[in-house]
C-alpha cells in the first residue's frame, strides 16, 4: 500500500483554529515534496500542550483514501 512520510510541526495556537471551527483540514508537505490535505481530527490523538510535533507515516489506498496515520519512533 502506498505511504508518505510527514514531518509535522503544528503549534497549539495553529491547531486552536480547529477547536474554534475555523479549520477542519491541515495542509502538510511530505518528505518527497507532495502536498497532503489531512483531516485535522486524524491528528488529535497526537496533540499535546505544545502542539503536534514528530514524524508520521501516512498510508493510503491506491485511490487516495487515508487508511492509517502512525507516529514513527526515533525521528
CHARMM internal coordinates of N, CA and C (Angstrom, degrees):
IC EDIT
DIST 1 N 1 CA 1.4427
DIST 1 CA 1 C 1.5137
ANGL 1 N 1 CA 1 C 108.98
DIST 1 C 2 N 1.3194
ANGL 1 CA 1 C 2 N 118.54
DIHE 1 N 1 CA 1 C 2 N 140.97
DIST 2 N 2 CA 1.4682
ANGL 1 C 2 N 2 CA 121.81
DIHE 1 CA 1 C 2 N 2 CA -178.81
DIST 2 CA 2 C 1.5235
ANGL 2 N 2 CA 2 C 111.35
DIHE 1 C 2 N 2 CA 2 C -65.11
DIST 2 C 3 N 1.3321
ANGL 2 CA 2 C 3 N 115.18
DIHE 2 N 2 CA 2 C 3 N 150.08
DIST 3 N 3 CA 1.4609
ANGL 2 C 3 N 3 CA 119.48
DIHE 2 CA 2 C 3 N 3 CA 177.29
DIST 3 CA 3 C 1.5192
ANGL 3 N 3 CA 3 C 109.82
DIHE 2 C 3 N 3 CA 3 C -149.73
DIST 3 C 4 N 1.3305
ANGL 3 CA 3 C 4 N 114.42
DIHE 3 N 3 CA 3 C 4 N 161.04
DIST 4 N 4 CA 1.4570
ANGL 3 C 4 N 4 CA 122.91
DIHE 3 CA 3 C 4 N 4 CA 176.12
DIST 4 CA 4 C 1.5118
ANGL 4 N 4 CA 4 C 108.23
DIHE 3 C 4 N 4 CA 4 C -132.96
DIST 4 C 5 N 1.3282
ANGL 4 CA 4 C 5 N 115.82
DIHE 4 N 4 CA 4 C 5 N 151.48
DIST 5 N 5 CA 1.4540
ANGL 4 C 5 N 5 CA 121.10
DIHE 4 CA 4 C 5 N 5 CA 173.56
DIST 5 CA 5 C 1.5239
ANGL 5 N 5 CA 5 C 107.40
DIHE 4 C 5 N 5 CA 5 C -103.95
DIST 5 C 6 N 1.3304
ANGL 5 CA 5 C 6 N 115.48
DIHE 5 N 5 CA 5 C 6 N 129.31
DIST 6 N 6 CA 1.4586
ANGL 5 C 6 N 6 CA 122.37
DIHE 5 CA 5 C 6 N 6 CA -179.81
DIST 6 CA 6 C 1.5202
ANGL 6 N 6 CA 6 C 109.18
DIHE 5 C 6 N 6 CA 6 C -118.68
DIST 6 C 7 N 1.3160
ANGL 6 CA 6 C 7 N 117.32
DIHE 6 N 6 CA 6 C 7 N 130.23
DIST 7 N 7 CA 1.4600
ANGL 6 C 7 N 7 CA 122.26
DIHE 6 CA 6 C 7 N 7 CA 170.75
DIST 7 CA 7 C 1.5225
ANGL 7 N 7 CA 7 C 105.52
DIHE 6 C 7 N 7 CA 7 C -101.23
DIST 7 C 8 N 1.3262
ANGL 7 CA 7 C 8 N 116.29
DIHE 7 N 7 CA 7 C 8 N 108.84
DIST 8 N 8 CA 1.4626
ANGL 7 C 8 N 8 CA 121.34
DIHE 7 CA 7 C 8 N 8 CA -170.94
DIST 8 CA 8 C 1.5180
ANGL 8 N 8 CA 8 C 110.23
DIHE 7 C 8 N 8 CA 8 C -106.04
DIST 8 C 9 N 1.3254
ANGL 8 CA 8 C 9 N 115.21
DIHE 8 N 8 CA 8 C 9 N 131.58
DIST 9 N 9 CA 1.4608
ANGL 8 C 9 N 9 CA 122.99
DIHE 8 CA 8 C 9 N 9 CA 173.44
DIST 9 CA 9 C 1.5216
ANGL 9 N 9 CA 9 C 106.99
DIHE 8 C 9 N 9 CA 9 C -138.83
DIST 9 C 10 N 1.3268
ANGL 9 CA 9 C 10 N 115.78
DIHE 9 N 9 CA 9 C 10 N 93.35
DIST 10 N 10 CA 1.4672
ANGL 9 C 10 N 10 CA 122.16
DIHE 9 CA 9 C 10 N 10 CA -179.16
DIST 10 CA 10 C 1.5239
ANGL 10 N 10 CA 10 C 106.64
DIHE 9 C 10 N 10 CA 10 C -119.47
DIST 10 C 11 N 1.3223
ANGL 10 CA 10 C 11 N 116.36
DIHE 10 N 10 CA 10 C 11 N 120.21
DIST 11 N 11 CA 1.4604
ANGL 10 C 11 N 11 CA 119.83
DIHE 10 CA 10 C 11 N 11 CA -179.96
DIST 11 CA 11 C 1.5274
ANGL 11 N 11 CA 11 C 110.47
DIHE 10 C 11 N 11 CA 11 C -69.70
DIST 11 C 12 N 1.3244
ANGL 11 CA 11 C 12 N 115.66
DIHE 11 N 11 CA 11 C 12 N 158.83
DIST 12 N 12 CA 1.4641
ANGL 11 C 12 N 12 CA 119.59
DIHE 11 CA 11 C 12 N 12 CA 177.38
DIST 12 CA 12 C 1.5291
ANGL 12 N 12 CA 12 C 110.31
DIHE 11 C 12 N 12 CA 12 C -64.46
DIST 12 C 13 N 1.3394
ANGL 12 CA 12 C 13 N 117.61
DIHE 12 N 12 CA 12 C 13 N -32.55
DIST 13 N 13 CA 1.4680
ANGL 12 C 13 N 13 CA 120.57
DIHE 12 CA 12 C 13 N 13 CA 177.57
DIST 13 CA 13 C 1.5220
ANGL 13 N 13 CA 13 C 111.07
DIHE 12 C 13 N 13 CA 13 C -64.11
DIST 13 C 14 N 1.3165
ANGL 13 CA 13 C 14 N 116.94
DIHE 13 N 13 CA 13 C 14 N -41.13
DIST 14 N 14 CA 1.4625
ANGL 13 C 14 N 14 CA 120.24
DIHE 13 CA 13 C 14 N 14 CA 178.54
DIST 14 CA 14 C 1.5201
ANGL 14 N 14 CA 14 C 110.75
DIHE 13 C 14 N 14 CA 14 C -67.02
DIST 14 C 15 N 1.3255
ANGL 14 CA 14 C 15 N 117.11
DIHE 14 N 14 CA 14 C 15 N -42.09
DIST 15 N 15 CA 1.4649
ANGL 14 C 15 N 15 CA 120.14
DIHE 14 CA 14 C 15 N 15 CA 179.92
DIST 15 CA 15 C 1.5239
ANGL 15 N 15 CA 15 C 111.23
DIHE 14 C 15 N 15 CA 15 C -67.74
DIST 15 C 16 N 1.3276
ANGL 15 CA 15 C 16 N 118.01
DIHE 15 N 15 CA 15 C 16 N -22.05
DIST 16 N 16 CA 1.4545
ANGL 15 C 16 N 16 CA 122.32
DIHE 15 CA 15 C 16 N 16 CA 177.57
DIST 16 CA 16 C 1.5282
ANGL 16 N 16 CA 16 C 111.70
DIHE 15 C 16 N 16 CA 16 C -56.94
DIST 16 C 17 N 1.3222
ANGL 16 CA 16 C 17 N 117.39
DIHE 16 N 16 CA 16 C 17 N -29.93
DIST 17 N 17 CA 1.4738
ANGL 16 C 17 N 17 CA 121.46
DIHE 16 CA 16 C 17 N 17 CA 177.89
DIST 17 CA 17 C 1.5212
ANGL 17 N 17 CA 17 C 111.29
DIHE 16 C 17 N 17 CA 17 C -58.63
DIST 17 C 18 N 1.3281
ANGL 17 CA 17 C 18 N 117.30
DIHE 17 N 17 CA 17 C 18 N -29.84
DIST 18 N 18 CA 1.4644
ANGL 17 C 18 N 18 CA 121.46
DIHE 17 CA 17 C 18 N 18 CA 177.45
DIST 18 CA 18 C 1.5244
ANGL 18 N 18 CA 18 C 109.76
DIHE 17 C 18 N 18 CA 18 C -67.08
DIST 18 C 19 N 1.3252
ANGL 18 CA 18 C 19 N 116.22
DIHE 18 N 18 CA 18 C 19 N -47.83
DIST 19 N 19 CA 1.4637
ANGL 18 C 19 N 19 CA 120.96
DIHE 18 CA 18 C 19 N 19 CA -179.72
DIST 19 CA 19 C 1.5256
ANGL 19 N 19 CA 19 C 111.70
DIHE 18 C 19 N 19 CA 19 C -64.44
DIST 19 C 20 N 1.3192
ANGL 19 CA 19 C 20 N 116.54
DIHE 19 N 19 CA 19 C 20 N -32.04
DIST 20 N 20 CA 1.4614
ANGL 19 C 20 N 20 CA 120.57
DIHE 19 CA 19 C 20 N 20 CA -179.43
DIST 20 CA 20 C 1.5261
ANGL 20 N 20 CA 20 C 112.27
DIHE 19 C 20 N 20 CA 20 C -82.67
DIST 20 C 21 N 1.3140
ANGL 20 CA 20 C 21 N 117.51
DIHE 20 N 20 CA 20 C 21 N -1.20
DIST 21 N 21 CA 1.4568
ANGL 20 C 21 N 21 CA 120.97
DIHE 20 CA 20 C 21 N 21 CA 178.19
DIST 21 CA 21 C 1.5123
ANGL 21 N 21 CA 21 C 114.61
DIHE 20 C 21 N 21 CA 21 C 79.61
DIST 21 C 22 N 1.3270
ANGL 21 CA 21 C 22 N 117.73
DIHE 21 N 21 CA 21 C 22 N 11.04
DIST 22 N 22 CA 1.4655
ANGL 21 C 22 N 22 CA 121.11
DIHE 21 CA 21 C 22 N 22 CA -179.59
DIST 22 CA 22 C 1.5164
ANGL 22 N 22 CA 22 C 112.65
DIHE 21 C 22 N 22 CA 22 C -89.21
DIST 22 C 23 N 1.3361
ANGL 22 CA 22 C 23 N 117.33
DIHE 22 N 22 CA 22 C 23 N -10.69
DIST 23 N 23 CA 1.4705
ANGL 22 C 23 N 23 CA 121.32
DIHE 22 CA 22 C 23 N 23 CA -179.08
DIST 23 CA 23 C 1.5149
ANGL 23 N 23 CA 23 C 109.03
DIHE 22 C 23 N 23 CA 23 C -150.78
DIST 23 C 24 N 1.3331
ANGL 23 CA 23 C 24 N 115.75
DIHE 23 N 23 CA 23 C 24 N 147.80
DIST 24 N 24 CA 1.4681
ANGL 23 C 24 N 24 CA 118.90
DIHE 23 CA 23 C 24 N 24 CA 173.57
DIST 24 CA 24 C 1.5251
ANGL 24 N 24 CA 24 C 111.53
DIHE 23 C 24 N 24 CA 24 C -134.02
DIST 24 C 25 N 1.3342
ANGL 24 CA 24 C 25 N 116.47
DIHE 24 N 24 CA 24 C 25 N -0.20
DIST 25 N 25 CA 1.4589
ANGL 24 C 25 N 25 CA 121.28
DIHE 24 CA 24 C 25 N 25 CA 177.36
DIST 25 CA 25 C 1.5235
ANGL 25 N 25 CA 25 C 108.35
DIHE 24 C 25 N 25 CA 25 C -136.15
DIST 25 C 26 N 1.3240
ANGL 25 CA 25 C 26 N 115.04
DIHE 25 N 25 CA 25 C 26 N 153.35
DIST 26 N 26 CA 1.4580
ANGL 25 C 26 N 26 CA 121.22
DIHE 25 CA 25 C 26 N 26 CA 177.88
DIST 26 CA 26 C 1.5242
ANGL 26 N 26 CA 26 C 107.69
DIHE 25 C 26 N 26 CA 26 C -124.25
DIST 26 C 27 N 1.3228
ANGL 26 CA 26 C 27 N 115.65
DIHE 26 N 26 CA 26 C 27 N 128.10
DIST 27 N 27 CA 1.4613
ANGL 26 C 27 N 27 CA 121.29
DIHE 26 CA 26 C 27 N 27 CA 179.81
DIST 27 CA 27 C 1.5213
ANGL 27 N 27 CA 27 C 108.80
DIHE 26 C 27 N 27 CA 27 C -90.89
DIST 27 C 28 N 1.3249
ANGL 27 CA 27 C 28 N 115.27
DIHE 27 N 27 CA 27 C 28 N 122.33
DIST 28 N 28 CA 1.4590
ANGL 27 C 28 N 28 CA 122.48
DIHE 27 CA 27 C 28 N 28 CA -177.86
DIST 28 CA 28 C 1.5215
ANGL 28 N 28 CA 28 C 109.84
DIHE 27 C 28 N 28 CA 28 C -125.30
DIST 28 C 29 N 1.3243
ANGL 28 CA 28 C 29 N 115.86
DIHE 28 N 28 CA 28 C 29 N 165.08
DIST 29 N 29 CA 1.4599
ANGL 28 C 29 N 29 CA 120.82
DIHE 28 CA 28 C 29 N 29 CA 175.76
DIST 29 CA 29 C 1.5313
ANGL 29 N 29 CA 29 C 108.03
DIHE 28 C 29 N 29 CA 29 C -122.73
DIST 29 C 30 N 1.3280
ANGL 29 CA 29 C 30 N 115.67
DIHE 29 N 29 CA 29 C 30 N 131.03
DIST 30 N 30 CA 1.4621
ANGL 29 C 30 N 30 CA 120.44
DIHE 29 CA 29 C 30 N 30 CA 179.35
DIST 30 CA 30 C 1.5283
ANGL 30 N 30 CA 30 C 109.78
DIHE 29 C 30 N 30 CA 30 C -75.69
DIST 30 C 31 N 1.3172
ANGL 30 CA 30 C 31 N 115.92
DIHE 30 N 30 CA 30 C 31 N 168.40
DIST 31 N 31 CA 1.4629
ANGL 30 C 31 N 31 CA 119.93
DIHE 30 CA 30 C 31 N 31 CA 179.11
DIST 31 CA 31 C 1.5183
ANGL 31 N 31 CA 31 C 112.40
DIHE 30 C 31 N 31 CA 31 C -60.68
DIST 31 C 32 N 1.3385
ANGL 31 CA 31 C 32 N 116.88
DIHE 31 N 31 CA 31 C 32 N -28.86
DIST 32 N 32 CA 1.4665
ANGL 31 C 32 N 32 CA 118.95
DIHE 31 CA 31 C 32 N 32 CA 179.85
DIST 32 CA 32 C 1.5288
ANGL 32 N 32 CA 32 C 112.43
DIHE 31 C 32 N 32 CA 32 C -90.06
DIST 32 C 33 N 1.3398
ANGL 32 CA 32 C 33 N 117.40
DIHE 32 N 32 CA 32 C 33 N 8.86
DIST 33 N 33 CA 1.4632
ANGL 32 C 33 N 33 CA 121.80
DIHE 32 CA 32 C 33 N 33 CA 172.75
DIST 33 CA 33 C 1.5187
ANGL 33 N 33 CA 33 C 116.16
DIHE 32 C 33 N 33 CA 33 C 94.94
DIST 33 C 34 N 1.3213
ANGL 33 CA 33 C 34 N 118.77
DIHE 33 N 33 CA 33 C 34 N -2.93
DIST 34 N 34 CA 1.4639
ANGL 33 C 34 N 34 CA 120.18
DIHE 33 CA 33 C 34 N 34 CA 179.55
DIST 34 CA 34 C 1.5230
ANGL 34 N 34 CA 34 C 110.55
DIHE 33 C 34 N 34 CA 34 C -77.12
DIST 34 C 35 N 1.3304
ANGL 34 CA 34 C 35 N 115.86
DIHE 34 N 34 CA 34 C 35 N 142.38
DIST 35 N 35 CA 1.4581
ANGL 34 C 35 N 35 CA 121.83
DIHE 34 CA 34 C 35 N 35 CA 176.55
DIST 35 CA 35 C 1.5225
ANGL 35 N 35 CA 35 C 109.43
DIHE 34 C 35 N 35 CA 35 C -86.34
DIST 35 C 36 N 1.3283
ANGL 35 CA 35 C 36 N 115.38
DIHE 35 N 35 CA 35 C 36 N 138.95
DIST 36 N 36 CA 1.4593
ANGL 35 C 36 N 36 CA 122.19
DIHE 35 CA 35 C 36 N 36 CA -178.56
DIST 36 CA 36 C 1.5244
ANGL 36 N 36 CA 36 C 107.96
DIHE 35 C 36 N 36 CA 36 C -130.73
DIST 36 C 37 N 1.3152
ANGL 36 CA 36 C 37 N 116.91
DIHE 36 N 36 CA 36 C 37 N 126.89
DIST 37 N 37 CA 1.4568
ANGL 36 C 37 N 37 CA 122.13
DIHE 36 CA 36 C 37 N 37 CA 173.70
DIST 37 CA 37 C 1.5177
ANGL 37 N 37 CA 37 C 107.09
DIHE 36 C 37 N 37 CA 37 C -101.12
DIST 37 C 38 N 1.3220
ANGL 37 CA 37 C 38 N 115.61
DIHE 37 N 37 CA 37 C 38 N 108.73
DIST 38 N 38 CA 1.4572
ANGL 37 C 38 N 38 CA 121.98
DIHE 37 CA 37 C 38 N 38 CA -172.25
DIST 38 CA 38 C 1.5237
ANGL 38 N 38 CA 38 C 110.60
DIHE 37 C 38 N 38 CA 38 C -108.29
DIST 38 C 39 N 1.3348
ANGL 38 CA 38 C 39 N 118.02
DIHE 38 N 38 CA 38 C 39 N 134.16
DIST 39 N 39 CA 1.4688
ANGL 38 C 39 N 39 CA 119.34
DIHE 38 CA 38 C 39 N 39 CA 174.47
DIST 39 CA 39 C 1.5317
ANGL 39 N 39 CA 39 C 109.30
DIHE 38 C 39 N 39 CA 39 C -58.60
DIST 39 C 40 N 1.3145
ANGL 39 CA 39 C 40 N 117.17
DIHE 39 N 39 CA 39 C 40 N 126.49
DIST 40 N 40 CA 1.4613
ANGL 39 C 40 N 40 CA 121.57
DIHE 39 CA 39 C 40 N 40 CA -176.37
DIST 40 CA 40 C 1.5180
ANGL 40 N 40 CA 40 C 111.86
DIHE 39 C 40 N 40 CA 40 C -58.90
DIST 40 C 41 N 1.3038
ANGL 40 CA 40 C 41 N 117.89
DIHE 40 N 40 CA 40 C 41 N -31.73
DIST 41 N 41 CA 1.4631
ANGL 40 C 41 N 41 CA 121.25
DIHE 40 CA 40 C 41 N 41 CA -179.24
DIST 41 CA 41 C 1.5234
ANGL 41 N 41 CA 41 C 111.72
DIHE 40 C 41 N 41 CA 41 C -61.56
DIST 41 C 42 N 1.3359
ANGL 41 CA 41 C 42 N 118.75
DIHE 41 N 41 CA 41 C 42 N -27.47
DIST 42 N 42 CA 1.4695
ANGL 41 C 42 N 42 CA 121.39
DIHE 41 CA 41 C 42 N 42 CA 179.85
DIST 42 CA 42 C 1.5312
ANGL 42 N 42 CA 42 C 111.66
DIHE 41 C 42 N 42 CA 42 C -70.13
DIST 42 C 43 N 1.3355
ANGL 42 CA 42 C 43 N 116.79
DIHE 42 N 42 CA 42 C 43 N -18.48
DIST 43 N 43 CA 1.4594
ANGL 42 C 43 N 43 CA 120.77
DIHE 42 CA 42 C 43 N 43 CA 179.25
DIST 43 CA 43 C 1.5305
ANGL 43 N 43 CA 43 C 112.83
DIHE 42 C 43 N 43 CA 43 C -93.46
DIST 43 C 44 N 1.3226
ANGL 43 CA 43 C 44 N 117.84
DIHE 43 N 43 CA 43 C 44 N -13.46
DIST 44 N 44 CA 1.4602
ANGL 43 C 44 N 44 CA 121.49
DIHE 43 CA 43 C 44 N 44 CA -174.53
DIST 44 CA 44 C 1.5322
ANGL 44 N 44 CA 44 C 113.74
DIHE 43 C 44 N 44 CA 44 C -55.24
DIST 44 C 45 N 1.3390
ANGL 44 CA 44 C 45 N 120.14
DIHE 44 N 44 CA 44 C 45 N -38.42
DIST 45 N 45 CA 1.4753
ANGL 44 C 45 N 45 CA 118.53
DIHE 44 CA 44 C 45 N 45 CA 179.05
DIST 45 CA 45 C 1.5295
ANGL 45 N 45 CA 45 C 113.85
DIHE 44 C 45 N 45 CA 45 C -61.15
DIST 45 C 46 N 1.3174
ANGL 45 CA 45 C 46 N 117.65
DIHE 45 N 45 CA 45 C 46 N -18.41
DIST 46 N 46 CA 1.4626
ANGL 45 C 46 N 46 CA 121.89
DIHE 45 CA 45 C 46 N 46 CA -177.33
DIST 46 CA 46 C 1.5255
ANGL 46 N 46 CA 46 C 112.35
DIHE 45 C 46 N 46 CA 46 C -101.70
DIST 46 C 47 N 1.3224
ANGL 46 CA 46 C 47 N 117.84
DIHE 46 N 46 CA 46 C 47 N 3.52
DIST 47 N 47 CA 1.4567
ANGL 46 C 47 N 47 CA 123.18
DIHE 46 CA 46 C 47 N 47 CA -176.95
DIST 47 CA 47 C 1.5269
ANGL 47 N 47 CA 47 C 110.78
DIHE 46 C 47 N 47 CA 47 C -75.23
DIST 47 C 48 N 1.3283
ANGL 47 CA 47 C 48 N 115.94
DIHE 47 N 47 CA 47 C 48 N 130.13
DIST 48 N 48 CA 1.4670
ANGL 47 C 48 N 48 CA 122.81
DIHE 47 CA 47 C 48 N 48 CA 174.35
DIST 48 CA 48 C 1.5276
ANGL 48 N 48 CA 48 C 107.37
DIHE 47 C 48 N 48 CA 48 C -123.40
DIST 48 C 49 N 1.3259
ANGL 48 CA 48 C 49 N 116.72
DIHE 48 N 48 CA 48 C 49 N 179.79
DIST 49 N 49 CA 1.4728
ANGL 48 C 49 N 49 CA 120.07
DIHE 48 CA 48 C 49 N 49 CA 177.54
DIST 49 CA 49 C 1.5253
ANGL 49 N 49 CA 49 C 111.63
DIHE 48 C 49 N 49 CA 49 C -61.70
DIST 49 C 50 N 1.3216
ANGL 49 CA 49 C 50 N 116.83
DIHE 49 N 49 CA 49 C 50 N -25.09
DIST 50 N 50 CA 1.4692
ANGL 49 C 50 N 50 CA 121.40
DIHE 49 CA 49 C 50 N 50 CA 179.53
DIST 50 CA 50 C 1.5244
ANGL 50 N 50 CA 50 C 112.35
DIHE 49 C 50 N 50 CA 50 C -87.46
DIST 50 C 51 N 1.3127
ANGL 50 CA 50 C 51 N 117.62
DIHE 50 N 50 CA 50 C 51 N -8.51
DIST 51 N 51 CA 1.4657
ANGL 50 C 51 N 51 CA 121.57
DIHE 50 CA 50 C 51 N 51 CA -177.75
DIST 51 CA 51 C 1.5189
ANGL 51 N 51 CA 51 C 110.23
DIHE 50 C 51 N 51 CA 51 C 113.49
DIST 51 C 52 N 1.3262
ANGL 51 CA 51 C 52 N 115.99
DIHE 51 N 51 CA 51 C 52 N -145.43
DIST 52 N 52 CA 1.4627
ANGL 51 C 52 N 52 CA 121.81
DIHE 51 CA 51 C 52 N 52 CA 179.21
DIST 52 CA 52 C 1.5235
ANGL 52 N 52 CA 52 C 107.15
DIHE 51 C 52 N 52 CA 52 C -125.51
DIST 52 C 53 N 1.3161
ANGL 52 CA 52 C 53 N 115.62
DIHE 52 N 52 CA 52 C 53 N 118.68
DIST 53 N 53 CA 1.4618
ANGL 52 C 53 N 53 CA 120.85
DIHE 52 CA 52 C 53 N 53 CA -176.74
DIST 53 CA 53 C 1.5213
ANGL 53 N 53 CA 53 C 108.95
DIHE 52 C 53 N 53 CA 53 C -139.52
DIST 53 C 54 N 1.3282
ANGL 53 CA 53 C 54 N 116.13
DIHE 53 N 53 CA 53 C 54 N 134.32
DIST 54 N 54 CA 1.4449
ANGL 53 C 54 N 54 CA 120.58
DIHE 53 CA 53 C 54 N 54 CA 176.23
DIST 54 CA 54 C 1.5099
ANGL 54 N 54 CA 54 C 112.25
DIHE 53 C 54 N 54 CA 54 C 146.98
DIST 54 C 55 N 1.3154
ANGL 54 CA 54 C 55 N 115.24
DIHE 54 N 54 CA 54 C 55 N -179.11
DIST 55 N 55 CA 1.4585
ANGL 54 C 55 N 55 CA 122.53
DIHE 54 CA 54 C 55 N 55 CA 178.03
DIST 55 CA 55 C 1.5238
ANGL 55 N 55 CA 55 C 108.30
DIHE 54 C 55 N 55 CA 55 C -105.05
DIST 55 C 56 N 1.3223
ANGL 55 CA 55 C 56 N 115.41
DIHE 55 N 55 CA 55 C 56 N 137.30
DIST 56 N 56 CA 1.4502
ANGL 55 C 56 N 56 CA 121.85
DIHE 55 CA 55 C 56 N 56 CA -174.51
DIST 56 CA 56 C 1.5237
ANGL 56 N 56 CA 56 C 109.81
DIHE 55 C 56 N 56 CA 56 C -134.66
DIST 56 C 57 N 1.3284
ANGL 56 CA 56 C 57 N 115.59
DIHE 56 N 56 CA 56 C 57 N 150.24
DIST 57 N 57 CA 1.4522
ANGL 56 C 57 N 57 CA 120.86
DIHE 56 CA 56 C 57 N 57 CA 172.35
DIST 57 CA 57 C 1.5199
ANGL 57 N 57 CA 57 C 107.80
DIHE 56 C 57 N 57 CA 57 C -106.94
DIST 57 C 58 N 1.3156
ANGL 57 CA 57 C 58 N 115.73
DIHE 57 N 57 CA 57 C 58 N 127.08
DIST 58 N 58 CA 1.4512
ANGL 57 C 58 N 58 CA 122.16
DIHE 57 CA 57 C 58 N 58 CA 177.79
DIST 58 CA 58 C 1.5233
ANGL 58 N 58 CA 58 C 107.42
DIHE 57 C 58 N 58 CA 58 C -108.27
DIST 58 C 59 N 1.3213
ANGL 58 CA 58 C 59 N 116.41
DIHE 58 N 58 CA 58 C 59 N 119.75
DIST 59 N 59 CA 1.4642
ANGL 58 C 59 N 59 CA 121.00
DIHE 58 CA 58 C 59 N 59 CA 178.15
DIST 59 CA 59 C 1.5154
ANGL 59 N 59 CA 59 C 108.33
DIHE 58 C 59 N 59 CA 59 C -106.16
DIST 59 C 60 N 1.3358
ANGL 59 CA 59 C 60 N 115.24
DIHE 59 N 59 CA 59 C 60 N 138.18
DIST 60 N 60 CA 1.4624
ANGL 59 C 60 N 60 CA 119.86
DIHE 59 CA 59 C 60 N 60 CA -177.55
DIST 60 CA 60 C 1.5157
ANGL 60 N 60 CA 60 C 110.05
DIHE 59 C 60 N 60 CA 60 C -140.97
DIST 60 C 61 N 1.3330
ANGL 60 CA 60 C 61 N 114.45
DIHE 60 N 60 CA 60 C 61 N 159.87
DIST 61 N 61 CA 1.4638
ANGL 60 C 61 N 61 CA 120.04
DIHE 60 CA 60 C 61 N 61 CA 179.74
DIST 61 CA 61 C 1.5208
ANGL 61 N 61 CA 61 C 110.01
DIHE 60 C 61 N 61 CA 61 C -77.45
DIST 61 C 62 N 1.3118
ANGL 61 CA 61 C 62 N 116.41
DIHE 61 N 61 CA 61 C 62 N 170.93
DIST 62 N 62 CA 1.4676
ANGL 61 C 62 N 62 CA 120.63
DIHE 61 CA 61 C 62 N 62 CA -179.48
DIST 62 CA 62 C 1.5230
ANGL 62 N 62 CA 62 C 111.84
DIHE 61 C 62 N 62 CA 62 C -63.85
DIST 62 C 63 N 1.3416
ANGL 62 CA 62 C 63 N 117.47
DIHE 62 N 62 CA 62 C 63 N -21.36
DIST 63 N 63 CA 1.4688
ANGL 62 C 63 N 63 CA 119.60
DIHE 62 CA 62 C 63 N 63 CA 177.32
DIST 63 CA 63 C 1.5281
ANGL 63 N 63 CA 63 C 112.34
DIHE 62 C 63 N 63 CA 63 C -96.72
DIST 63 C 64 N 1.3400
ANGL 63 CA 63 C 64 N 117.36
DIHE 63 N 63 CA 63 C 64 N 11.90
DIST 64 N 64 CA 1.4597
ANGL 63 C 64 N 64 CA 121.55
DIHE 63 CA 63 C 64 N 64 CA 171.67
DIST 64 CA 64 C 1.5158
ANGL 64 N 64 CA 64 C 116.38
DIHE 63 C 64 N 64 CA 64 C 90.42
DIST 64 C 65 N 1.3273
ANGL 64 CA 64 C 65 N 118.70
DIHE 64 N 64 CA 64 C 65 N 7.72
DIST 65 N 65 CA 1.4633
ANGL 64 C 65 N 65 CA 120.48
DIHE 64 CA 64 C 65 N 65 CA 179.67
DIST 65 CA 65 C 1.5246
ANGL 65 N 65 CA 65 C 110.18
DIHE 64 C 65 N 65 CA 65 C -82.76
DIST 65 C 66 N 1.3242
ANGL 65 CA 65 C 66 N 115.01
DIHE 65 N 65 CA 65 C 66 N 135.34
DIST 66 N 66 CA 1.4505
ANGL 65 C 66 N 66 CA 121.23
DIHE 65 CA 65 C 66 N 66 CA 179.42
DIST 66 CA 66 C 1.5252
ANGL 66 N 66 CA 66 C 110.43
DIHE 65 C 66 N 66 CA 66 C -66.27
DIST 66 C 67 N 1.3234
ANGL 66 CA 66 C 67 N 116.28
DIHE 66 N 66 CA 66 C 67 N 125.52
DIST 67 N 67 CA 1.4561
ANGL 66 C 67 N 67 CA 121.36
DIHE 66 CA 66 C 67 N 67 CA 178.38
DIST 67 CA 67 C 1.5204
ANGL 67 N 67 CA 67 C 112.19
DIHE 66 C 67 N 67 CA 67 C -103.31
DIST 67 C 68 N 1.3441
ANGL 67 CA 67 C 68 N 115.85
DIHE 67 N 67 CA 67 C 68 N -42.80
DIST 68 N 68 CA 1.4443
ANGL 67 C 68 N 68 CA 119.31
DIHE 67 CA 67 C 68 N 68 CA -175.34
DIST 68 CA 68 C 1.5199
ANGL 68 N 68 CA 68 C 110.89
DIHE 67 C 68 N 68 CA 68 C -158.87
DIST 68 C 69 N 1.3145
ANGL 68 CA 68 C 69 N 115.37
DIHE 68 N 68 CA 68 C 69 N 144.15
DIST 69 N 69 CA 1.4480
ANGL 68 C 69 N 69 CA 122.44
DIHE 68 CA 68 C 69 N 69 CA 173.40
DIST 69 CA 69 C 1.5203
ANGL 69 N 69 CA 69 C 106.54
DIHE 68 C 69 N 69 CA 69 C -127.58
DIST 69 C 70 N 1.3234
ANGL 69 CA 69 C 70 N 117.11
DIHE 69 N 69 CA 69 C 70 N 124.06
DIST 70 N 70 CA 1.4580
ANGL 69 C 70 N 70 CA 119.38
DIHE 69 CA 69 C 70 N 70 CA -178.74
DIST 70 CA 70 C 1.5337
ANGL 70 N 70 CA 70 C 110.01
DIHE 69 C 70 N 70 CA 70 C -138.39
DIST 70 C 71 N 1.3269
ANGL 70 CA 70 C 71 N 114.39
DIHE 70 N 70 CA 70 C 71 N 144.04
DIST 71 N 71 CA 1.4673
ANGL 70 C 71 N 71 CA 120.33
DIHE 70 CA 70 C 71 N 71 CA 179.02
DIST 71 CA 71 C 1.5257
ANGL 71 N 71 CA 71 C 108.82
DIHE 70 C 71 N 71 CA 71 C -75.02
DIST 71 C 72 N 1.3148
ANGL 71 CA 71 C 72 N 115.98
DIHE 71 N 71 CA 71 C 72 N 136.95
DIST 72 N 72 CA 1.4630
ANGL 71 C 72 N 72 CA 121.56
DIHE 71 CA 71 C 72 N 72 CA 175.20
DIST 72 CA 72 C 1.5134
ANGL 72 N 72 CA 72 C 108.87
DIHE 71 C 72 N 72 CA 72 C -89.03
DIST 72 C 73 N 1.2923
ANGL 72 CA 72 C 73 N 117.36
DIHE 72 N 72 CA 72 C 73 N 141.37
DIST 73 N 73 CA 1.4620
ANGL 72 C 73 N 73 CA 121.02
DIHE 72 CA 72 C 73 N 73 CA 177.34
DIST 73 CA 73 C 1.5073
ANGL 73 N 73 CA 73 C 109.41
DIHE 72 C 73 N 73 CA 73 C -90.75
DIST 73 C 74 N 1.2951
ANGL 73 CA 73 C 74 N 115.90
DIHE 73 N 73 CA 73 C 74 N 147.89
DIST 74 N 74 CA 1.4506
ANGL 73 C 74 N 74 CA 120.86
DIHE 73 CA 73 C 74 N 74 CA 176.43
DIST 74 CA 74 C 1.5168
ANGL 74 N 74 CA 74 C 114.55
DIHE 73 C 74 N 74 CA 74 C 77.84
DIST 74 C 75 N 1.3450
ANGL 74 CA 74 C 75 N 117.69
DIHE 74 N 74 CA 74 C 75 N 18.57
DIST 75 N 75 CA 1.4548
ANGL 74 C 75 N 75 CA 117.04
DIHE 74 CA 74 C 75 N 75 CA 171.23
DIST 75 CA 75 C 1.4426
ANGL 75 N 75 CA 75 C 114.65
DIHE 74 C 75 N 75 CA 75 C 115.68
END
COOR INIT
IC SEED 1 N 1 CA 1 C
IC BUILD
